[in-house]
């Protein structure tokens, strides 16, 4: 995957997390046509860039804490 594609996917993943549209790495991997490991790496990258992303067990989805 080239850098342009990766950063486009990062942006898309972040937008989906903001909307509460991602419930599992498996679901996101299916949407972005990549592995669950790639999704986990992308979430960890977003966290390292200062995005406070948590997984809420009550609602079973990723959330962006503001």
Z-matrix of the N, CA and C atoms (Angstrom, degrees):
N
C 1 1.450
C 2 1.536 1 107.56
N 3 1.310 2 116.46 1 130.84
C 4 1.461 3 118.86 2 179.60
C 5 1.532 4 110.58 3 -81.00
N 6 1.320 5 115.84 4 167.90
C 7 1.469 6 121.40 5 -175.79
C 8 1.530 7 112.52 6 -62.04
N 9 1.313 8 116.68 7 -38.87
C 10 1.465 9 120.73 8 -179.74
C 11 1.529 10 110.14 9 -61.14
N 12 1.315 11 116.53 10 -47.85
C 13 1.467 12 121.37 11 179.20
C 14 1.522 13 110.52 12 -62.43
N 15 1.332 14 116.56 13 -44.19
C 16 1.464 15 120.95 14 -179.18
C 17 1.532 16 111.05 15 -59.68
N 18 1.337 17 116.91 16 -47.18
C 19 1.457 18 119.29 17 -178.07
C 20 1.527 19 112.05 18 -71.79
N 21 1.310 20 118.49 19 -28.92
C 22 1.465 21 120.28 20 172.21
C 23 1.521 22 110.74 21 -65.97
N 24 1.329 23 116.28 22 -40.50
C 25 1.467 24 120.10 23 177.57
C 26 1.525 25 110.43 24 -66.56
N 27 1.331 26 117.38 25 -39.55
C 28 1.467 27 120.34 26 176.44
C 29 1.522 28 110.82 27 -58.16
N 30 1.313 29 115.84 28 -46.08
C 31 1.467 30 120.42 29 179.76
C 32 1.527 31 110.51 30 -62.30
N 33 1.315 32 116.78 31 -44.17
C 34 1.466 33 120.75 32 178.77
C 35 1.515 34 112.23 33 -64.22
N 36 1.327 35 116.11 34 -40.98
C 37 1.469 36 120.39 35 178.67
C 38 1.518 37 110.33 36 -63.72
N 39 1.315 38 117.26 37 -44.44
C 40 1.461 39 120.85 38 179.28
C 41 1.531 40 111.16 39 -61.18
N 42 1.307 41 117.22 40 -43.08
C 43 1.470 42 120.58 41 178.37
C 44 1.525 43 111.34 42 -62.94
N 45 1.326 44 116.93 43 -39.35
C 46 1.469 45 120.16 44 179.03
C 47 1.525 46 110.88 45 -68.38
N 48 1.325 47 116.98 46 -36.95
C 49 1.465 48 120.31 47 177.20
C 50 1.528 49 109.43 48 -65.88
N 51 1.315 50 117.34 49 -42.16
C 52 1.473 51 120.89 50 178.40
C 53 1.522 52 111.81 51 -58.71
N 54 1.329 53 116.92 52 -35.51
C 55 1.475 54 121.42 53 179.98
C 56 1.525 55 112.43 54 -85.30
N 57 1.339 56 117.47 55 -7.92
C 58 1.463 57 120.77 56 -177.67
C 59 1.516 58 112.44 57 74.90
N 60 1.321 59 116.57 58 28.51
C 61 1.455 60 121.13 59 -174.75
C 62 1.533 61 113.85 60 -94.82
N 63 1.329 62 117.85 61 -0.14
C 64 1.468 63 120.72 62 -179.63
C 65 1.521 64 108.52 63 -114.96
N 66 1.327 65 116.78 64 118.76
C 67 1.456 66 119.29 65 -179.22
C 68 1.524 67 112.67 66 -103.14
N 69 1.315 68 118.07 67 -29.33
C 70 1.466 69 120.50 68 179.44
C 71 1.524 70 109.81 69 -144.09
N 72 1.338 71 116.57 70 156.73
C 73 1.461 72 119.01 71 173.48
C 74 1.531 73 111.68 72 -60.09
N 75 1.325 74 116.73 73 -32.41
C 76 1.460 75 121.10 74 178.63
C 77 1.534 76 111.01 75 -63.19
N 78 1.323 77 116.25 76 -43.42
C 79 1.464 78 120.69 77 178.77
C 80 1.528 79 110.36 78 -63.42
N 81 1.330 80 116.59 79 -44.92
C 82 1.465 81 120.64 80 179.94
C 83 1.522 82 110.83 81 -65.06
N 84 1.334 83 116.91 82 -39.03
C 85 1.463 84 120.25 83 179.30
C 86 1.521 85 110.68 84 -62.21
N 87 1.314 86 116.81 85 -39.30
C 88 1.458 87 120.17 86 177.07
C 89 1.520 88 111.91 87 -65.31
N 90 1.317 89 116.08 88 -39.47
C 91 1.465 90 120.37 89 -179.46
C 92 1.523 91 111.17 90 -67.63
N 93 1.342 92 116.80 91 -42.81
C 94 1.461 93 120.96 92 -176.67
C 95 1.533 94 113.08 93 -93.17
N 96 1.327 95 116.54 94 0.83
C 97 1.462 96 121.97 95 178.48
C 98 1.533 97 111.63 96 55.58
N 99 1.340 98 115.14 97 53.86
C 100 1.452 99 121.59 98 177.35
C 101 1.525 100 107.94 99 -145.48
N 102 1.310 101 117.89 100 -175.19
C 103 1.457 102 121.26 101 -178.19
C 104 1.533 103 111.37 102 -85.50
N 105 1.331 104 115.50 103 161.14
C 106 1.457 105 120.55 104 175.47
C 107 1.525 106 110.52 105 -62.71
N 108 1.320 107 116.51 106 -36.48
C 109 1.465 108 122.03 107 178.24
C 110 1.533 109 110.12 108 -59.87
N 111 1.329 110 116.88 109 -41.33
C 112 1.461 111 120.52 110 177.83
C 113 1.519 112 110.43 111 -62.51
N 114 1.315 113 117.86 112 -41.20
C 115 1.470 114 121.31 113 178.61
C 116 1.522 115 110.04 114 -63.83
N 117 1.327 116 117.05 115 -44.64
C 118 1.466 117 119.84 116 178.22
C 119 1.529 118 110.77 117 -61.20
N 120 1.326 119 116.73 118 -41.35
C 121 1.465 120 120.57 119 177.52
C 122 1.523 121 111.13 120 -63.36
N 123 1.322 122 116.42 121 -39.50
C 124 1.462 123 120.77 122 179.68
C 125 1.531 124 110.29 123 -65.73
N 126 1.326 125 117.26 124 -42.07
C 127 1.466 126 121.00 125 178.05
C 128 1.532 127 109.77 126 -64.21
N 129 1.329 128 117.07 127 -42.48
C 130 1.464 129 120.05 128 177.58
C 131 1.525 130 111.28 129 -63.70
N 132 1.321 131 117.78 130 -37.07
C 133 1.467 132 121.21 131 176.73
C 134 1.526 133 110.17 132 -63.52
N 135 1.332 134 116.68 133 -46.05
C 136 1.464 135 120.11 134 178.74
C 137 1.530 136 110.83 135 -60.50
N 138 1.332 137 116.47 136 -39.57
C 139 1.462 138 120.02 137 176.87
C 140 1.524 139 111.00 138 -63.43
N 141 1.323 140 117.42 139 -41.21
C 142 1.465 141 120.88 140 179.90
C 143 1.531 142 111.75 141 -66.84
N 144 1.330 143 116.58 142 -21.95
C 145 1.461 144 121.92 143 177.29
C 146 1.532 145 112.03 144 -88.55
N 147 1.329 146 116.49 145 7.51
C 148 1.459 147 120.35 146 174.65
C 149 1.513 148 116.12 147 99.86
N 150 1.317 149 118.11 148 1.89
C 151 1.471 150 120.64 149 177.55
C 152 1.524 151 108.32 150 -81.32
N 153 1.319 152 116.66 151 125.83
C 154 1.460 153 121.80 152 -178.90
C 155 1.531 154 108.83 153 -89.54
N 156 1.316 155 115.80 154 87.06
C 157 1.465 156 122.32 155 -177.17
C 158 1.521 157 108.36 156 -102.83
N 159 1.318 158 115.07 157 127.67
C 160 1.461 159 120.67 158 177.56
C 161 1.528 160 108.90 159 -124.73
N 162 1.327 161 115.08 160 162.87
C 163 1.461 162 120.08 161 172.27
C 164 1.520 163 106.71 162 -108.23
N 165 1.313 164 116.19 163 121.03
C 166 1.462 165 122.04 164 -179.32
C 167 1.527 166 109.13 165 -93.59
N 168 1.312 167 115.90 166 114.16
C 169 1.475 168 119.71 167 -179.49
C 170 1.524 169 112.16 168 -71.95
N 171 1.325 170 116.11 169 -25.32
C 172 1.468 171 119.15 170 -179.76
C 173 1.522 172 110.84 171 -67.81
N 174 1.322 173 116.84 172 -43.34
C 175 1.463 174 120.91 173 -178.74
C 176 1.521 175 113.00 174 -100.46
N 177 1.335 176 116.33 175 -5.03
C 178 1.472 177 122.69 176 179.93
C 179 1.527 178 112.91 177 55.38
N 180 1.339 179 115.54 178 49.27
C 181 1.455 180 118.86 179 175.05
C 182 1.525 181 110.37 180 -154.13
N 183 1.326 182 115.11 181 161.13
C 184 1.457 183 120.78 182 174.90
C 185 1.524 184 108.46 183 -78.52
N 186 1.347 185 114.93 184 144.88
C 187 1.461 186 120.17 185 179.95
C 188 1.520 187 109.18 186 -136.00
N 189 1.304 188 114.34 187 151.22
C 190 1.460 189 121.79 188 174.84
C 191 1.524 190 106.73 189 -101.05
N 192 1.321 191 116.60 190 117.45
C 193 1.458 192 121.71 191 -179.79
C 194 1.521 193 107.64 192 -88.26
N 195 1.305 194 115.53 193 131.76
C 196 1.475 195 119.39 194 -178.67
C 197 1.497 196 111.44 195 -102.78
